[in-house]
Amino acid sequence: MSESREERAQQMDDALPVHVAVVMDGNGRWAEERGLQRIEGHYEGFKAAKQFVQAANNRGIKVVSLYAFSSENWSRPADEVAGLMTLMRQAVVDELADLTRNNVQLRVSGRIEELPEGLRLALEEGMQATKDNDGLVLNLCVNYGGRAEIVDAVREIARRASDGRLAPADIDESVVQSHLYNGDLPDPDLLIRPGGELRVSNFLLWEVAYAEFYVLDTYWPDFSEEHLDAAIADFRRRRRRFGGIDSDD
């Protein structure tokens, strides 16, 4: 599934983004502004995520990466973290049949070995059950950090180099890419960030090097198909050079 930057640059201007990544931001603020518990915002955020994946699949997008829980989110209040762990586990269990029916392949990026056993087992079961599906790839980023991903990749590369399986001179971008959590996936073309914040938040740091950013003030629970269509329309207006120049520049 991996493509070179040159191949991606040759796509038509009106092509769909192949890979859309989303920072699902604003769940807590959405709840607080309505006088609700923050976890209720996360439940609404799950509904939005389900609708988003369905809409992306219907539009022919090939890969969706959702920032579900960052490695920094452990610092949130213990009851909120516990609620998120329970919500994610139940969501994976409840949605597995739909993922299979819709030919969606579940992937997970992050240090899943550090997750509570129930959630870890549910994620592993979901990946195993959908591994042969060849439709949309849903990449859930759970206990994920972009810097941690690069550190983990570097550690494995160092191990290979130290035992003679890899010469240091042969380490290039493609080697690093192949050691990322899901390095066979194409890099995101479009990064969507609801909630109005203007930062990457340690999300897919290596992979978003040439992604187009789309930020909107709408909180994630209120994100709709119309917002996705607007993001795609904006993406289609972008002129993607991948470090080069247009022939008419």
N, C-alpha and C positions, 0 to 999 in steps of 0.2 A: 504493500500500500504506500510505501514511502516514495516521494517524488523529489527530484532536484529542484532548486530554486529556479533554474532556467526553464524547466518544464512548467512550473507553476506560473512563471511570468508570461508564458505563451498562451495562457488561457484567455478566452475572449473577455472583453470588458464587461459584458453583461452576464458572465458566468456566476453560478452560485458559489458561495464559500464552501469548500470541501469540509473544513473542520471549523466548528464554532465552539469557542470556549466561553464560559460564563462565570463571573464572580457573583454568586447569588446573595447580594447584599441588601440589607434593609429590613430583614425579617423582625429583628428586635425592635427597631424604631417604629415599624408599622404597628406592632402590638402596643407599644407604650403610648403612642399617640391616640389609641382607641381605649386606653385604660385596661388593657389586657395583660396577662402574664407573657413574658417574652417567648416562652415555649409555644404559646398559641400562634405567635407569628411564624415560628418554624414549621408548625403543622400546615399553615397556609402556604408557606414557602414550598413545602413538599408538593402540594397540589399544583402550584405554579410550575414546578419542575416536571411533573408528569405531563402537564399540558404542553410544556415547551418541547419535550422529547417527541411527543406525538406530532406536534406541528412541524418540527424539524424533519422528522421522518417523512411526513406527507409532502414536504417541499423538496425532497431529494438530497438533503444534506447527509453526508456520509459518516461524519464523526462529531459527537458532542462531548465536550469535557465540562463537567460541573464541579465547582469548588464547594464541596459539601462540608468539609471540616478541616481547618488548617492546623498545622502543628502548633501554632500559637494560641488556638482556641481553648487549649487545656487550662489557660489562665482565667477563663470565665467562671462565674459562680458555679459551685459544684452541682447544684440542682439543675441548672441549665445544661451543663455538660451531660449529666446522667440522662436527662430528658432527650437530648439529641442522640445519644447512643441508642436509647430504646426506640426512638422514632426511626432512625436509619435501619436498625435491624428489622423492625416490623415492616418498613417500606420495602426492603429487599425481599422479604418472605412473601408479602402480599402481592408484589408486582411481578414475581418470577414467571407466573403463568402468562401474563400479558407480554412480557419480554419475549418469551418463547413463541407465542402466537404471532407476534409482529416481526419475528426473525431478527431481533435485536441482540447483539453480542455485548455482554457486560464485561467491562474491564475495570480494574481498580489501580489507582496510582497512589502511593504513599507507603508509610511504614505500618502496614496492617498488622504485623506481628505484635505491635504495642497496643492494639485495640482490645477491648473486653472480649472474652472468648465467644460470647453469643453473637456479637456483631461480626467478628472475624470469621467464624464458621459460616454464617449466613452469606457473607461476601464470597467466600471460597466456594460454597455450594452454588451460588449464582453464576460465578465465572465458569465453573465446571459444566453446569447444565446448559449454558448458552455458547460454549466455546466453538461449536460448529456452525452457529448462525452466521450468515454472510450478508446480513443487511446492515442497518445503522449500527455503529459502534458507540456504546455509551460508556464513557470513561469517567468513573466517579473518583474524585480526588479526596481521599479520606485520610486524616492524619498526615496531610501532605504539606510540604514546604519546598519551594523551588530551590533554595540553597541546600536543604537536606538531600534533595534528589541528586544534585550535582556532586555533593560530598559522597553519597553512596556510589555513584558512578565512578568517581575518582578512586575510591577505595578498591573497587573490583578491578579496575584497570591496573592499579598498583600491584594487586595480588598477582595478576596475570604476568605483569612485567617482572616481578620479583622471582617467580618460579620459571622464567624463561619462555613462557608461552607467547609473549608479546614484546617486541623490541621497542624501546622508547622512541626511536626514530619513526616508527610506524603509527604513533598515536596522532590522529588527526580528528577533525570534526566528526567524521563518520564513525570513528571508534567511540568517541564520547556519546554520540547520539545512540549508538547501538546498546549502550549500557544504562540508558535512562529507563525508568520504570516501564514505559511502553514506547520504546524507541522506534518501533516499526510503524507507528502511526505518523501520518503527515503532520507537519507543524500547523498550528491554528492559523487560519486566514483572517479570522475575525474574532476579536475579544470584546464581549459585551459586558458592561458594568452598570447595572442599575444602582440606584441609591445616591447618585451624584458625587461619589468620592472620585478623586483624580489620582489614583495610585494603583500599582500592580498588586500590592499586598502579597509579595513573595509567591506569586502564582505562575507556574510554567515559565520560569525566568529564561531558561535556554530556548524553549520552544516558541516564545512569542517575539523573537528577535525581529521578524518582519510582519507581524500581525497588524491589521488595521484595528484601531480602538474605536469603540462606540459607547459613549457614556450618556446616561439619561437620569433624570432626577427621580423617576418612578421607582418606588420600592419593589423588591422582587415579588412579594405576594400579589401585586397588582399588574405584573408583567403579562401581557396578552399576545395573542397571535398578531395583532396589529402592530405591536411594538417590534416583534421579530421581523415582520415585513418591512417596517421602516428601517430597521438596521440593515437588512439585506439590500434594500434600495440604496441606502447611503453607501454601502460597500461597493455596489456596482458603479457608483460615480467616482470612486477612487481610482487614481492612476498608480498602479503598483510597479515600481521600478527595481526593487530588490537590490538597491545600491547602484544601479546603472542609470541611464538616461533614455528618454523617449527618442525615437528616430527623428522627430520634428523639433526637438529642443536645441 
